[in-house]
Amino acid sequence: IIHAAAMSDANFCQQNKEVSYAVNVEATKNLAGIAADYNIPFAFTSTDLVFDGKQGMYREEDDTNPLSAYGEQKAEAEEEIRSIYPSATIFRLPLMLGEPTASTGNYLNKFLEQLKQGNKATLFYDEYRSACGAKSIAQAMLQLLSSGNELPSVLHLAGPERLSRYDIGLAITKAFGLDERLLQSMSQKDLQMAAPRPADVSLNISKAVALGYQPVALTKELNAIAGNNYLL
């Protein structure tokens, strides 16, 4: 079982803690318990937002200290899984970009539609992520889980670069041939949002690389998406 379902909109979780807790924690506990009872291999997708963003390039052993309700829920789910099913694998994942047509609600689709309509996009120059393509992450999870290698209880999968949200936006506009002048750079401090945002939750992926993970640069991922051959 690969449990990838979640309520992952941090602002929604901050404002709807009961319903998001039921999905992100309670459902996860139930699935992990069933898998443990029947000895079914179990993997869970967590998030870089379990960290407070004060240092960046986080390793698996670093202490979690989430700032938002979503981060708190995923961190609690991790703890529950380790208690219920110690042999399960927890993959902490970054901001991911994928096929825009896969969902009207995904980040890349919304971002592209915003720019194509000529609307400006405000992006933080002081918020850092290890963004990666969703296809690369999915392939890596399947390869690692089927490799026969003993995996650590927690493993970071992410892109090879530490990029600001503004840099990610620039990379998207270049890949899709959109107007970079529609991007506005600003500081996290200048925009109040429902969910607190950590400054730098970039991930150290050296453990995964040692196990055979081959991260792909975000520009290569975006060029494939823009060229309509990402899922080929």
Contacts in CASP RR format, 6 or more apart in sequence:
PFRMAT RR
TARGET T0000
AUTHOR 0000-0000-0000
METHOD contacts of the structure
MODEL  1
IIHAAAMSDANFCQQNKEVSYAVNVEATKNLAGIAADYNIPFAFTSTDLV
FDGKQGMYREEDDTNPLSAYGEQKAEAEEEIRSIYPSATIFRLPLMLGEP
TASTGNYLNKFLEQLKQGNKATLFYDEYRSACGAKSIAQAMLQLLSSGNE
LPSVLHLAGPERLSRYDIGLAITKAFGLDERLLQSMSQKDLQMAAPRPAD
VSLNISKAVALGYQPVALTKELNAIAGNNYLL
1 31 0 8 1.000
1 35 0 8 1.000
1 40 0 8 1.000
1 41 0 8 1.000
1 42 0 8 1.000
1 43 0 8 1.000
2 43 0 8 1.000
2 45 0 8 1.000
2 141 0 8 1.000
2 145 0 8 1.000
3 28 0 8 1.000
3 31 0 8 1.000
3 32 0 8 1.000
3 42 0 8 1.000
3 43 0 8 1.000
3 44 0 8 1.000
3 45 0 8 1.000
4 45 0 8 1.000
5 23 0 8 1.000
5 27 0 8 1.000
6 23 0 8 1.000
6 24 0 8 1.000
6 45 0 8 1.000
6 74 0 8 1.000
7 13 0 8 1.000
7 16 0 8 1.000
7 19 0 8 1.000
7 20 0 8 1.000
7 23 0 8 1.000
7 24 0 8 1.000
7 70 0 8 1.000
8 47 0 8 1.000
8 70 0 8 1.000
9 70 0 8 1.000
10 49 0 8 1.000
10 68 0 8 1.000
10 69 0 8 1.000
10 70 0 8 1.000
10 71 0 8 1.000
10 194 0 8 1.000
10 195 0 8 1.000
10 197 0 8 1.000
11 193 0 8 1.000
11 194 0 8 1.000
11 195 0 8 1.000
12 20 0 8 1.000
13 20 0 8 1.000
13 24 0 8 1.000
13 68 0 8 1.000
13 69 0 8 1.000
13 70 0 8 1.000
13 71 0 8 1.000
13 73 0 8 1.000
13 195 0 8 1.000
14 68 0 8 1.000
14 69 0 8 1.000
14 70 0 8 1.000
14 194 0 8 1.000
14 195 0 8 1.000
15 194 0 8 1.000
17 69 0 8 1.000
20 69 0 8 1.000
20 70 0 8 1.000
20 73 0 8 1.000
21 73 0 8 1.000
24 70 0 8 1.000
24 73 0 8 1.000
24 74 0 8 1.000
24 77 0 8 1.000
25 73 0 8 1.000
25 76 0 8 1.000
25 77 0 8 1.000
25 80 0 8 1.000
28 44 0 8 1.000
28 77 0 8 1.000
28 80 0 8 1.000
28 81 0 8 1.000
29 77 0 8 1.000
29 80 0 8 1.000
29 81 0 8 1.000
29 84 0 8 1.000
31 42 0 8 1.000
32 42 0 8 1.000
32 44 0 8 1.000
32 80 0 8 1.000
32 81 0 8 1.000
32 84 0 8 1.000
32 85 0 8 1.000
32 88 0 8 1.000
33 84 0 8 1.000
33 85 0 8 1.000
34 40 0 8 1.000
35 41 0 8 1.000
35 42 0 8 1.000
35 85 0 8 1.000
35 88 0 8 1.000
36 42 0 8 1.000
36 84 0 8 1.000
36 85 0 8 1.000
36 88 0 8 1.000
41 87 0 8 1.000
41 88 0 8 1.000
41 145 0 8 1.000
42 81 0 8 1.000
42 85 0 8 1.000
42 87 0 8 1.000
42 88 0 8 1.000
42 89 0 8 1.000
43 88 0 8 1.000
43 89 0 8 1.000
43 90 0 8 1.000
43 91 0 8 1.000
43 141 0 8 1.000
43 145 0 8 1.000
44 77 0 8 1.000
44 78 0 8 1.000
44 81 0 8 1.000
44 88 0 8 1.000
44 89 0 8 1.000
44 90 0 8 1.000
44 91 0 8 1.000
45 91 0 8 1.000
45 93 0 8 1.000
45 141 0 8 1.000
46 74 0 8 1.000
46 75 0 8 1.000
46 77 0 8 1.000
46 78 0 8 1.000
46 90 0 8 1.000
46 91 0 8 1.000
46 92 0 8 1.000
46 93 0 8 1.000
46 154 0 8 1.000
47 70 0 8 1.000
47 71 0 8 1.000
47 74 0 8 1.000
47 92 0 8 1.000
47 93 0 8 1.000
48 58 0 8 1.000
48 92 0 8 1.000
48 93 0 8 1.000
48 94 0 8 1.000
48 95 0 8 1.000
48 129 0 8 1.000
48 130 0 8 1.000
48 158 0 8 1.000
48 201 0 8 1.000
48 202 0 8 1.000
48 203 0 8 1.000
49 66 0 8 1.000
49 67 0 8 1.000
49 68 0 8 1.000
49 70 0 8 1.000
49 71 0 8 1.000
49 74 0 8 1.000
49 198 0 8 1.000
49 201 0 8 1.000
50 64 0 8 1.000
50 65 0 8 1.000
50 66 0 8 1.000
50 71 0 8 1.000
50 74 0 8 1.000
50 75 0 8 1.000
50 78 0 8 1.000
50 92 0 8 1.000
51 58 0 8 1.000
51 62 0 8 1.000
51 64 0 8 1.000
51 65 0 8 1.000
51 66 0 8 1.000
51 198 0 8 1.000
51 201 0 8 1.000
52 65 0 8 1.000
52 66 0 8 1.000
52 67 0 8 1.000
52 198 0 8 1.000
53 67 0 8 1.000
53 198 0 8 1.000
53 199 0 8 1.000
53 200 0 8 1.000
53 201 0 8 1.000
54 198 0 8 1.000
54 199 0 8 1.000
54 200 0 8 1.000
55 62 0 8 1.000
55 200 0 8 1.000
56 128 0 8 1.000
56 162 0 8 1.000
56 200 0 8 1.000
56 201 0 8 1.000
56 202 0 8 1.000
57 162 0 8 1.000
57 200 0 8 1.000
57 202 0 8 1.000
57 203 0 8 1.000
57 204 0 8 1.000
58 156 0 8 1.000
58 201 0 8 1.000
58 202 0 8 1.000
58 203 0 8 1.000
58 204 0 8 1.000
59 156 0 8 1.000
59 204 0 8 1.000
59 206 0 8 1.000
59 207 0 8 1.000
60 92 0 8 1.000
60 152 0 8 1.000
60 154 0 8 1.000
60 155 0 8 1.000
60 156 0 8 1.000
60 204 0 8 1.000
60 207 0 8 1.000
64 75 0 8 1.000
64 78 0 8 1.000
66 72 0 8 1.000
66 74 0 8 1.000
66 75 0 8 1.000
67 195 0 8 1.000
67 196 0 8 1.000
67 197 0 8 1.000
67 198 0 8 1.000
68 195 0 8 1.000
68 196 0 8 1.000
68 197 0 8 1.000
69 195 0 8 1.000
70 195 0 8 1.000
78 90 0 8 1.000
78 154 0 8 1.000
81 88 0 8 1.000
81 90 0 8 1.000
82 88 0 8 1.000
82 90 0 8 1.000
82 153 0 8 1.000
86 153 0 8 1.000
88 153 0 8 1.000
89 144 0 8 1.000
89 145 0 8 1.000
89 151 0 8 1.000
89 152 0 8 1.000
89 153 0 8 1.000
89 154 0 8 1.000
89 155 0 8 1.000
90 153 0 8 1.000
90 154 0 8 1.000
90 155 0 8 1.000
91 137 0 8 1.000
91 141 0 8 1.000
91 155 0 8 1.000
91 156 0 8 1.000
91 157 0 8 1.000
92 154 0 8 1.000
92 155 0 8 1.000
92 156 0 8 1.000
92 157 0 8 1.000
92 203 0 8 1.000
93 132 0 8 1.000
93 137 0 8 1.000
93 157 0 8 1.000
93 158 0 8 1.000
94 129 0 8 1.000
94 130 0 8 1.000
94 131 0 8 1.000
94 132 0 8 1.000
94 157 0 8 1.000
94 158 0 8 1.000
94 159 0 8 1.000
94 201 0 8 1.000
94 202 0 8 1.000
94 203 0 8 1.000
95 107 0 8 1.000
95 129 0 8 1.000
95 130 0 8 1.000
95 131 0 8 1.000
95 132 0 8 1.000
95 168 0 8 1.000
96 131 0 8 1.000
96 132 0 8 1.000
96 133 0 8 1.000
96 134 0 8 1.000
96 137 0 8 1.000
97 107 0 8 1.000
97 108 0 8 1.000
97 131 0 8 1.000
97 132 0 8 1.000
97 133 0 8 1.000
97 134 0 8 1.000
97 168 0 8 1.000
97 172 0 8 1.000
97 218 0 8 1.000
97 221 0 8 1.000
97 222 0 8 1.000
97 225 0 8 1.000
98 106 0 8 1.000
98 108 0 8 1.000
98 133 0 8 1.000
98 134 0 8 1.000
98 135 0 8 1.000
98 221 0 8 1.000
98 225 0 8 1.000
98 230 0 8 1.000
99 134 0 8 1.000
99 135 0 8 1.000
99 225 0 8 1.000
99 230 0 8 1.000
99 231 0 8 1.000
100 106 0 8 1.000
100 108 0 8 1.000
100 109 0 8 1.000
100 112 0 8 1.000
100 225 0 8 1.000
101 109 0 8 1.000
102 109 0 8 1.000
103 109 0 8 1.000
108 172 0 8 1.000
108 225 0 8 1.000
111 121 0 8 1.000
111 169 0 8 1.000
111 172 0 8 1.000
112 172 0 8 1.000
112 176 0 8 1.000
112 178 0 8 1.000
114 121 0 8 1.000
115 121 0 8 1.000
115 173 0 8 1.000
115 176 0 8 1.000
115 178 0 8 1.000
115 179 0 8 1.000
115 182 0 8 1.000
116 178 0 8 1.000
118 179 0 8 1.000
118 182 0 8 1.000
119 182 0 8 1.000
120 182 0 8 1.000
120 183 0 8 1.000
120 184 0 8 1.000
121 169 0 8 1.000
121 182 0 8 1.000
121 183 0 8 1.000
121 184 0 8 1.000
122 184 0 8 1.000
122 185 0 8 1.000
122 186 0 8 1.000
122 191 0 8 1.000
123 164 0 8 1.000
123 165 0 8 1.000
123 166 0 8 1.000
123 168 0 8 1.000
123 169 0 8 1.000
123 183 0 8 1.000
123 184 0 8 1.000
123 185 0 8 1.000
123 186 0 8 1.000
124 164 0 8 1.000
124 165 0 8 1.000
124 166 0 8 1.000
124 185 0 8 1.000
124 186 0 8 1.000
124 187 0 8 1.000
124 188 0 8 1.000
124 191 0 8 1.000
124 197 0 8 1.000
125 164 0 8 1.000
125 165 0 8 1.000
125 166 0 8 1.000
125 185 0 8 1.000
125 186 0 8 1.000
125 187 0 8 1.000
126 164 0 8 1.000
126 187 0 8 1.000
126 188 0 8 1.000
126 189 0 8 1.000
126 199 0 8 1.000
127 164 0 8 1.000
127 165 0 8 1.000
127 188 0 8 1.000
127 197 0 8 1.000
127 198 0 8 1.000
127 199 0 8 1.000
127 200 0 8 1.000
128 162 0 8 1.000
128 163 0 8 1.000
128 164 0 8 1.000
128 165 0 8 1.000
128 199 0 8 1.000
128 200 0 8 1.000
128 201 0 8 1.000
128 202 0 8 1.000
129 162 0 8 1.000
129 163 0 8 1.000
129 165 0 8 1.000
129 168 0 8 1.000
129 201 0 8 1.000
129 202 0 8 1.000
130 158 0 8 1.000
130 159 0 8 1.000
130 160 0 8 1.000
130 161 0 8 1.000
130 162 0 8 1.000
130 163 0 8 1.000
130 201 0 8 1.000
130 202 0 8 1.000
130 203 0 8 1.000
130 205 0 8 1.000
131 158 0 8 1.000
131 159 0 8 1.000
131 161 0 8 1.000
131 163 0 8 1.000
131 168 0 8 1.000
131 218 0 8 1.000
132 157 0 8 1.000
132 158 0 8 1.000
132 159 0 8 1.000
132 215 0 8 1.000
132 216 0 8 1.000
132 218 0 8 1.000
132 221 0 8 1.000
133 159 0 8 1.000
133 216 0 8 1.000
133 218 0 8 1.000
133 221 0 8 1.000
135 221 0 8 1.000
135 230 0 8 1.000
135 231 0 8 1.000
136 159 0 8 1.000
136 215 0 8 1.000
136 216 0 8 1.000
136 221 0 8 1.000
137 157 0 8 1.000
137 158 0 8 1.000
140 157 0 8 1.000
140 208 0 8 1.000
140 213 0 8 1.000
140 214 0 8 1.000
141 157 0 8 1.000
143 212 0 8 1.000
143 213 0 8 1.000
144 151 0 8 1.000
144 155 0 8 1.000
144 208 0 8 1.000
144 211 0 8 1.000
144 212 0 8 1.000
144 213 0 8 1.000
145 151 0 8 1.000
147 211 0 8 1.000
147 212 0 8 1.000
149 211 0 8 1.000
151 211 0 8 1.000
152 207 0 8 1.000
155 207 0 8 1.000
155 208 0 8 1.000
155 211 0 8 1.000
156 203 0 8 1.000
156 204 0 8 1.000
156 205 0 8 1.000
156 207 0 8 1.000
156 208 0 8 1.000
157 203 0 8 1.000
157 205 0 8 1.000
157 208 0 8 1.000
157 213 0 8 1.000
158 202 0 8 1.000
158 203 0 8 1.000
158 205 0 8 1.000
158 215 0 8 1.000
159 203 0 8 1.000
159 205 0 8 1.000
159 215 0 8 1.000
159 216 0 8 1.000
159 217 0 8 1.000
159 218 0 8 1.000
160 205 0 8 1.000
160 215 0 8 1.000
160 216 0 8 1.000
160 217 0 8 1.000
161 217 0 8 1.000
161 218 0 8 1.000
162 200 0 8 1.000
162 202 0 8 1.000
163 171 0 8 1.000
163 218 0 8 1.000
166 183 0 8 1.000
166 185 0 8 1.000
168 218 0 8 1.000
169 183 0 8 1.000
170 180 0 8 1.000
170 183 0 8 1.000
171 218 0 8 1.000
171 219 0 8 1.000
171 222 0 8 1.000
172 178 0 8 1.000
172 222 0 8 1.000
173 179 0 8 1.000
173 180 0 8 1.000
173 182 0 8 1.000
173 183 0 8 1.000
174 180 0 8 1.000
174 219 0 8 1.000
174 222 0 8 1.000
175 219 0 8 1.000
175 222 0 8 1.000
175 223 0 8 1.000
175 225 0 8 1.000
175 226 0 8 1.000
176 222 0 8 1.000
176 226 0 8 1.000
177 226 0 8 1.000
188 197 0 8 1.000
188 199 0 8 1.000
205 213 0 8 1.000
205 215 0 8 1.000
209 215 0 8 1.000
221 230 0 8 1.000
224 230 0 8 1.000
END
